[in-house]
Amino acid sequence: MQQRYLLRNNNYTLPFYLIVKLTKPILFLIFLFLSVNSLSAAELAASCTSKERYGGHIIWAASSDPRSFNLIIAKEASTTSIIGIMFEGLTETDGVTLEIKPALAQSWSYDQNGLIWEFKLRRDVFWSDGERFNADDVVFTFNSLIYNDQIPSSARDIFTIEGKKIEVEKIDDFTVRFTLPKKFVPFLRSMSQEILPQHVLKDSVDAGKFSFTWGTDTDPQKIIGTGPFLLSEYLPGEKVVLLRNPRYYKKDREGNRLPYLEKIIFLIVGNQDAALLRFLDNELDSYGLRGKDYPLLKPKEKERDFTVYNVGPTFSSNFIVFNQNRGISPTTNMPYYQENKLRWFTDLNFRRAVAHAIDKKMIIQILMNGFGTSQNSPVSPSAENFYTKDVVIYDYDLDKARNILAEAGYRDRDGDGILEDVQGEKIEFNLFTAAEDDIRIQISAMIRNDLKELGMKVNFLPLEFNSLVQRLVSTYDWDAVVIGLTGGIEPHFGKNVWNSKGRLHMWYPAQDNPATAWEERIDEIFDLAAQEFNQRRRKKLYDEWQRLVSENLPLIYTVLGDSMFAVRNKFGNFKPTSFGGPFHNIEEIYIIPKD
């Protein structure tokens, strides 16, 4: 998957094939293999011959419809979690060992300075339409798509090193050379960036229409990939169906072509309660648990023939973000955002007061049934190689929040219970979150109630996830949002969020120059850390980044839920991990034959 963070709605199935390709962590793994049912399934799998493994399907839930089938421009997991399975990069990360492995490239070499890399491509890879995959596709993906200024790709942020592009050139049909402007530590992991077909997409790029290519109205047969599954059918509001790619290049140990499964079905369920009911009705093969679901599902494991897994804190995040966009619209020549609200949201004292009004312990206890962790920085505690506790902690303290606001000039001057700022403007704003996500809806409601105690009038407006993303990254028509991002253990892959020019720098995106000194320093940190091979010094830089975020609060973090999922006891080659989740090796998964 593209090396960048994505806006994330809570995923009800946690397929995680995409996540392994996306985030590339390097940490210890937590395994939790449970119940006698799992053991008997393993015994059955061991006796299963290769021919018996073929066929069958798996059914997952999707929270919302994909916005597009175009991975280059996608910014939300509702799109990438479905179509990421249809494409591959030059490398991939093993979901169990976390080692970097060859994918579309069979091998690579580099010079002594680590600046010139050559990749030898596999000669047995074909696009799903029968055309041979070659170096032209790799060069096209980088030079014509990722580095094309007319295409709004967040991947460009990741592959820009101190403002300079990587030179990508074809040596021969099966050799590609990458020349880096400076050393780039995450380079090899970043090569899991999906490669797209030149022969299919070049005309749309030349015509300036690529951003409108591969929309959700595209004939599935025209979306060409190299991954294990291909788009077969999309019925809006109902389902997305992927079929086995008969030309997929990977084979099992006995030389049999993968994948084993014939079909993947994503049912668009709308919300997590609906997904839970479908799982209990045996309509889904896996389900991503909320903490409150655990006492319901755990006792049903044996009766319903599934297993509940808890593999620790998730790598993703939950936070509230305020609109600080100082930009001018090129179409209207007017500011994107209202001046009065901009005064509040750019005021660190305002954001500090809000941070003290979030009762994380209560969220974990009431909403997550204890299955959660307080989040205080951009890095999950599961990402041990880069996580630091040395950040500013904002304990829940409404009295302290009131004092901060009062000292900053926010007072109830007319006695109506609503604060006014120093210019007499009443503190009233809209708070959005995804309508499909009941946990974030409840978190938002708790935040709204506490902010009301502080004297703020907060209008809570849940929106359909893709509509929310549109406001957040395109129209900028929003005040505050409770949302989250995918994550991982390699901090650099969040550069599209943290660099001041980043397209997902959501509080104030795509700045011409850093708006603040701390944003300028974070830009420097990401450039320096990407070139620092010494792990201790690299971690020190990312520790500073986490402290700067906690001090300046562009994102005000809330809680991390535990990564929990229930999976039916019918899958062979099932190897769940804390990073990879249950189905990181989807091409190897098969249905265990019944006795």
Summary of the structure (lengths in Angstrom):
residues: 595
radius of gyration: 23.9
end to end distance: 37.7
largest distance: 78.8
contacts: 2059
relative contact order: 0.19
helix: 32%
strand: 21%
